[in-house]
Amino acid sequence: MTESFAIAFFRIYDRKIASGEITFSQTGMKKDDFTKLCTDSSYVLPRAEIERLCKAMKLTEDEGETLLRWAED
């Protein structure tokens, strides 16, 4: 894996925000987690939070798998 979780997340997040599909508040993401993703390239959300975000952001199966591959079991 050459990219980081944050890059993968923001690639999807930015597209969905720009298209109007979601808003930040609809994701239910904690501001602290969002800030960590912006400032710490090694930060990865816990698996349960990634799974929750996949539903909240209405991700496709492929998009969800892209994010979940970074999750630790």
Buried (B, 14 or more C-beta within 10 A) or exposed (E): EEEBBBEBBBEBBEEBBEEEEBEEEEBEBEEEBBEBBEEEEEBBBEBEBBBBBBEEBEBEEEBBEBBBEBBEE
